[in-house]
Amino acid sequence: MITKIDLRPYRHKPNTWEADITMLVQGHEVRRRWKSPMPSRAASERWARERALAFLADATRPEQEEKPQEPEKKSIPTLAEFAKRWMEQYVVANRGRP
């Protein structure tokens, strides 16, 4: 439910409007501000109302239950594997210098 729409001039660009919208989404008040692509105040207000309704439609859509994915485990090299890699990548690259 849209509770309040405020239109004001966009502070960074002249002749552009900013929509400050306060909505009630699932019992929580949500505030969004969007820069309007429309040149006039009336067109910006219509655009803001449509944008808010689209936002509410997305926010109130029931989410599909997904199984939480377990993060992939990083393979930790053993000391023997690390020593081999260190000799190849560091010592040889630096020409055996300490």
Protein Blocks (a to p, Z undefined) as FASTA:
>chain_A
ZZbdcddddfkbghiacddddddeehiacddddddfbfbfklmmmmmmmmmmmmmmmmmp
ccdddddddddddddddfklmmmmmmmmmmmmnnopZZ
